Amino acid sequence: MAVKSPPSRAGGGSASGLARSSAVMAAGTLASRLTGFVRSLVITAALGTAVLGDAYTVAATLPTMMYILTVGGGLNSVFVPQLVRAMKEDADGGEAYANRLLTLVMVTLGAIVAAAFLGAPLLVRLMSNSIARDEAADSVAVVFARYCLPTIFFMGLHVVMGQILNARGRFGAMMWTPVLNNIVVIATFGAFVWVYGTSGTSGMGVGTIPPEGVRLLGAGTLLGLVVQALAMIPYLRETGFRFRPRFDWKGQGLGRTVRLAKWTVLFVLANQAGATVVTQLATAAGEASGKEGAGFTAYTNAQLIWGMPQAIITVSVMAAVLPRLSRAAQDGDRGAVRDDISRGLRTSAVVIVPVAFAFLALGSPMSTLLFSGVKLEAARGIGLILMAFGLGLVPYSVQYVVLRGFYAYEDTRTPFFNTLVVAGVNGAGAVACYLLLPAAWAVVGMAACYGLAYAVGVGVAWKRLRERLGGDLDGPRVVRTYARLCGAAGPAALVGGAAAFAVTRSLGDGVVGSLAALVVGGSSLLGVFVVLAKRLRVEELDALTGLVTGRFGGGRSGVPSR
């Protein structure tokens, strides 16, 4: 017999607070993602999707991978509950703990940057053997990497300061400051295009890009992260927090935090191991295909578009929920934990589910429009990869929410073992696609396997969290919401996709045809989805509509309270 959970909290105030916090964060994340996408377009226009573009992409990916592999996972998931605990239990409201943590992270990241800088050639080889074998490509990638790798330090600094603000109920700064980073990088690559022209007009490659051009792009990439991190300082000062280096780490509770974080480090190690396999195989498949839009740069561009709804909606909702979720877990209120997880799943699903179907139906015109600056072959290839990613957005989002439940209980071991499953399925799927599919289709298959891996992971994570909460995870209500949303989004995608196909058959898939297909197909999809969702009585859609209407019409609204 399932153990009955404690009664849930009253939802009115907490729900409206969640809505306000999520809206602020979603607005900041939307601005960040949109400017980030412009950044990606400018980078692609400057460097193209061939070897030079891959060399920069690999170098720019390295800092994020190194950061996540070392301290990033712990900072993102472990330290918010610890900061909340310190604020609740320490006489100084957790300020000394935060200063010790910030000092420790800065020292650790400084050492990591030094080691990574020296090992840049090995890191490039780890990411892509095909680039490392090409002397000119390897040389350019290593120089790019040595400019990019110091950003590890500033990534960590930004995250720690952001988590300190989040624990104090200030959510906006962490989402808005990346816009400054994107603006700096856009300006840098814009200057590069101004001087040298686009990749299409200049024909520039790894053997012809001038050293001063490499220095400009590398320095601009580093400067963007510096600006992003330093922009957090005024927000911290507004809360009364003052950074004072503290090296009295022993006996202050950081050891417990590090022990918790070790499982998160292993978590991201498993995750990044799967990502490294995909990177190696995608670059090799792109080279073997001899086509643009069939390799690693196309994969990352498609994944960037695909991940935007997750970052704007799901991450914003759960970042606002996590401090409250942590308090509920510490208080032993399983009913409150259950309700927050359920609310996070259902609230995010209203957007995530139809968008996932929209990627499947409209991925091709979306990519040919957005990447009209590159060759049509490359843009079409990105579109096919985006369509393959499509429906995987649903389990990817669900997995993110469910794992926050374990982190609220300071359980980092379970997410690690769950990620072993995801990484194993993803890596095995990528290898199978590389070996069994034609080179031109291998990366498309890898994108589909990415979503499949998270679907398997959700099944494992859901079962374990339900057991943790005494057998009650509000499953019937959550499943009912997702089933109704899929029931509305599936037919809508068929109608929208057919409409878009008819337009491109008539007007072609150039800029005009793609734009028209996207407008007609997207409008058809949205209209059919809303009508069917209302007929299927998706109450979360009504709540979201009320929230939007209330914000722009002056009314009161909120997400469901339970």
N, C-alpha and C positions, 0 to 999 in steps of 0.2 A: 504493500500500500504506500502510495506517495505521501511524504511528510508534508503537512500543510504549512505553507509559508506564513510568516507574520503578516498582519494587515499592512497594506500599502499606505504611504503617506498621502495626505491630501494633496491634490494636484494642482489646485488653482494657481497659487502664487508661484510654485516651482515651475509649472509649465510655462507660464507667461515669462518668467525669468529666463528659462531655457530658450524660448522663442526670441527674446530680445538679444541674448548673448549669441545665439546661433546666427541671427540676422546680421549682427555686426561682423562676426567672423566670416560669414558667407560673403558679405559685400567686399571685405578685404581680400578674401581668397579669390573671389571673382576678378577683382582688379589685378591681383597678382598673376592669376592664370592667364588672363587676357593679354596682359603685357608680356607674360612669359611666352605666350604663343606668338605674339608679334616678334619677340626676340628670336624664336626658332625660325620664323619665316625669313628674318633678316640674315641670320647665320646661314641658312640654306641658300639664300640668294647670293651671299658673298662667297661661299665655299663649295656649293653644289652638293650632290649626293654620291659622288664618286669617291676616290681614295682620299683626296684632301679633306672632304667633309667627314669621312669616317675617322681620319687621323685626329681631327679636332674633337669629334664626338667621343672617341675613346678616351682622349686626354681629359676632357671635361667631365666624363663619367667617373674617372678614377677617384677624385676627391670625395664625392658622395659615397662611393663604395667603401673607401677606406674609413671615412667618418662613421658610417653605419656599422661597419665591421668592428670598430673599436669601442666607441662610447655612445654612438648615436642612438642605438636601440634602448640602452639604459636610460639615457636622458629623456627620451620621448615617452617612455612608458613606466619606468620605475620611480623616477624622482618626483613626479607630481604627488603621488600618495605620500612619499616621505616628507615633502615640503608641507603638505597639508597637516601631517602628523606633528611636525615641528611647530607649525603655527598654532596648533591646538594645545600642545603640551608644554612648550618652552616658555619661560617667563618673558623673553624678549620678542615673542611672536615669530620665532624662527629666523631672525635676521642673522644671528651668528652662524647657524647651520647653513644658511644660504651663502654666506661669505666663504665658509670653509669649502663648500661644494664648488663654488665658482673658482676659487683659487686652485683646488685640486684638478679641476677640469682644464684650466688654462695651462698648468704645468704638464699635465698628461698630453694634451694636444700639441704643445710645443715640441715635446719629444717625438711624437708621432710624425709631425711635419718634417722634422730633421731627417728621420729615418726614411720616410717616403721620398723625400727630395733626392737623397743619395741613391735610392733603389728604383728611380723612375724607369730606367731601361727594362729592368726585370718586370715591373708592373705593366708596362706596355705589352711586353711579350705575354704576360699572364692573361691579358684581356684579348689579344688578337695575334695569333701566330702569323697570319697572312700579312698584317702590317709590319710586324717585326722582321719578316723575311725580305721586305722591300727596303733597301738601304735608305732611299730618299724619304719614303713614308715614315720609316722608323725614326729618322733624324728629326723630322718636323713634329712627330707625335711626342717625342721625348722633350723637346723644347716647350711645346704647348703644356705638357704635363708639369714641368718644373715651374711654370708660371701659375698653373691651376692648383697644384697640391697645397700651397699655403692657405688656400681657402678653407681647408679642413679646420684650422684654428678658428676662423671667423664663423664658420657654420656652428661649431660647438658653443662659441660665445653667444651667438644669437639665440640658440635654443635654450641655454641655461637661463639667460635673462628673460626670455619669453615664458619659460616655465615658472620662474619666480613671479612674474606678473600674473600668469594664469591662476596660480595658487592664491593670489590676492584679489581674484575676481576681475582682473583687467585682461580682456581677451583680444582686443582689437590690434594692438601694436604688432604682435607676432605675425598677423596676417597681412598688415598693410606695409610694413617695412620692406618685404621682398620686391615691392613695386619699384623702389629706388634702385635696387640691384638690377632689375630688368631694364630700367631707363638708362643706366650707365652702360650696360652691355649693348643695348640697341644703338646708343649714340656711338659707341666704339666701332661696331660693325658697319654702321651707317657711314662713318668717316672712312672706313676701309673701302666701301663700295664707291664713295665719292672720289677717292684717289685712284683706285685700281679698276673700278667697274665691277659688274656682276660676274659670276662664274661663267655665265653664258656668253658674255661679250669679251671677257679677258682670256678665257680658255686657260686660266691659271690652274696649275696642279702642284703636287708635292715637290716636283723638281724645279718649278719656276716661281713659286711664291718667294718674294724677297725677304731677307732676314728682318728688315725693319717692319714689314707687314706682320710677320709672326710675333714680333715684340709688341706691336700695337695691340693685337688681338689678345695676347696673353696677359699683358698688363691691364687691359680694360676688364677682362674677366675677373682678375684678382681685385681690382678696385671696386667692382660692383659688390662683392661680398664684404669688403671693408666698410663701405658706406652703409650697407644693410645692418651690420652688427652695431656700429657706432650710433646709428639712429635710435637704438633702443634705450640709450642712456637717459635722455630727457624723460621718457615715460617712467623709468625706474625712480628717478628723482621725484617725480610727482607723487609717488606712493610713499615717499619718505625713506626709501631704501638708499643707503650709501655703501658703495663697495669699499671694503677695507680688507686687504689681503690677510688671510689667516692660515697659518701653517700648523696649528695645533690640531692635527687631524686625529691623532690617536685617542681612543676612548670617548669619542664624541658622536658615536652612532653611524659614522660613515662606513665602518667595516660591515655592518649589517646591510647597508645599502649596496655596497659593492658585491656582497654575497648574493643579494637578490639580482643584481645586474648581470652576474656571470651567466645566468640562464638566458637572459635577453641577448647577451653577446653571442652565445651559441645559437640562439634563435636566428639572428641576422646572419651569422656565419653560414648556417644552412641555407638561408634564403639567397644570400649572395653567391653561394656555390652554384646554385641552380641558375642564377643570372649570368654567371661567368661562362657556364656551359652554353647558354643561349647566345651570348656575345661571340664566343669563338665560332660556333656553328653558323650563326647568321652572317658573320663577315666572310667565312669560307664559302657559304652558299651563294652570297652575292657575287663574289669573285668568280665562282664556277659558272654561274648563270650567264655572265657577260652582259647582263641587263641592268639598267638603272631602276631603282625602286624595288629591288629584290634582295637587299642586304640589310646590314645593321642600322644604317641611318634611316632607312624607310621604316624599319621596325620601331625605332625610338620615336620617330615623328608620329606614327600611328598611335603608339602607346601614350604619347603626350596628349593627343586629342581625347583618347579614350579615358584617360585618368582624370580629366578635368571635372566631370560631375562628382566623382568620388571625393576629390579634394575640396570642392566648393560646398557640397552638401554633407556627405557622411562625416568627413573629418571635422567640419565646423560644428556639426551637431554634437559629436562625441567629445570634442575638446571642451565644449561648454559643459557637458554632462560629467566628465571625468572627476573633477574635484568633488562634486556632490555625490557621485557614485562611490568614491573612495571613503567619504564620511559615512555613508550608509553601510558600507562593508565593515568599517571599523566599529560601528555601533551594533553590528549583528542584525541589521534590519534587512533580512533576505527579501521581504516583500518589496521594499523600496528599490533594491538592486534589480529584482525581476522587472519591476515597472519601468525603470530607466532603460534597461536593455530593450524591452519590448517597444517602448516609445521611440527609442533611437532607430530601431529596425523599421518600424512602420512609417515614421516621419520621413526618413531618407528614401524609403522605397517608392513613395509617390513620385519622386523625380527620377530615381535611378532606374526603375523598371522600364518606363517608356523610353528613356534615353538609350538604354541598352538595345531595345528593339529598333530605335531610330538609327543607331549606328549600323545595324544589320541591313536595314532597308535603304539607307541614304549614304552609306559610307563612300561610295564611288563619286557621286557629284560633290559631296562635301570636300573630298580630297582634291579633285580636279579643279575646284574653285579656289581653295585655300592655297594650294601649291601650284598655282598657274604660272608662277615665275620659273619653274623648272620644266624639264622636258615632259611632254604628255605621258610618255611611257612611265616615267618615275612617279608622276602623280597618280596614275591608274594603279600602279603597284602599291602605293601607300593606301589607296582606297580599298583594295582587296584585303590587305592586312588589317585595316580598321574594321572591316566587316567581319573578319574572322575573330577579332577580339570581342566584338559586339556583346553577345549575351553573357560572356564571362564577367561582365561588370556586376551582374547581380550577385553571384557567390563571392566575388571579390569584396563587395561592400558589406555583405552579411558577415563575412569572416572578420573584417576589421571591427565591427561592432561587438561581436561575440567575444573576441579576445580582450576587449576593454573590461569585460566582467572579471576575467582572471587577474588582470593587472590591478583592479580595484581591491582584490583580496591579497595583493602583493605575491601572487603566484606567477612566477615567471618561468617555472619549469614546464608546466603544461603547454603554454604557447610554443616553447622550443620543440617539444616532441610533435606537436601538431604541424609545425613548419617543416620538420623532417619529412613528414608525409607529403606536404605540398611540394617541397623542393624535389623530392624523389620522383613524384609523378611528372612534374614539369620537366625535369632533366631527362627522364626516360622518354617522354613524349617528344622532346626536341631531338634527341638522338634518333628515334624512330623516323621522324619526319625527314631528317637529313639523309638517312640511309635509304628510305623507301620512296620518297617523293622526288620528282624532277627538281633540279636545283632552283628553277624559277618559282616553284610552289612550296619549297621547303619552309621558308620563313612564314608564309601564310598558315601552314600547318602548325608551326611553333606558336603562333598567336592564338590559335584555337585551343591548343594544349594548355596554354596559360590559364584560361578560364576553367578548363576541365580539372586542372590541378586544385584550384580553389574550391570547386564543387565538392571534390573528395574531402578536402580539408574542413569544409563547413560541416559535413556529416560527423566527422570525428569531434570537432570542437563543440558543436551543439550538444551532443550526448554527454560530454564531460561537464559542461557548464550546468546542464539540467540536473545532473547528479549532485553537483556542488550546491545547488539551490534547493535541494530536497525534492527533486522530481518535478519542479514547477518552473517552467520558463515561458509561461503564457503561450505555449506552442500553438494550440488551436487558433487563437486569435491572430497570431503572426502569420501562420500558414494561410489562413483564410484571406488575409489582406494581400499577400503576395499572389495567391491563386487568382483573386479577382483582378488584380492589376495586370497579370499576365494574360488573363482572359480578355481584357480590354486592349492591351498593347499589341497582342498577336494579330488580330484582324486589322487593327489600325496600321501596322507595319506593312501588311499585304497591300492595303489600299494605297498608302503613301509610296511604297516602292514601285507599284505598278504605274502610278501617276508620274513619278520621276523618270521611269524608264520610257514612258511614252513621250515625254518632253525631250529627253536626250536623243531619242530616235528621230525626232523632228528637227531639233536645233543643233544637234551635235553636242560633244562634251567639252567645248571650249568654255571661255569665261561666261559668255552670255547664256549658253545652253545649260551649263552647270548651275548658274545662279537661278535661272528659271526653274530648273528641275528641283532645286533645293527649296525654293519658295513654294511651288505647287505641291511637291511631295510632302514637305514639312507641314504645311497648312492642312493638307488632307489627313495626315497621320494624327496631328494634334486634335483636329475636330472630331474624328472618329473615336479617338481615345477618350476624350472628355465625355462624349455622349454615352459610350459604353460603360465607362467607369461610374457615371451617375446612375445608369440603369442597374449596375451591379452593386450599387450602394457602398461604394468605397468611402467610408466616413472620413478617412485621413485626407482625401482630396477636398472634401468640403472644408475641413479645418485649414488646409493650406490656402484655399481660395479665400476663406474668411480672413486669414492672416494678411494676405496681399491686399485685399479690399480695405481692410481696416487700416493698414499703414498708409495707403494712398488716398483713402477716403475719409480718414479721421475717426473711423469706428474702432471698437474694441474687439480684439480677437485673440486667439491663442491656440496652441496645439492641444490635442486631447490630453486630459490630465492623468489618464491611466489606461 
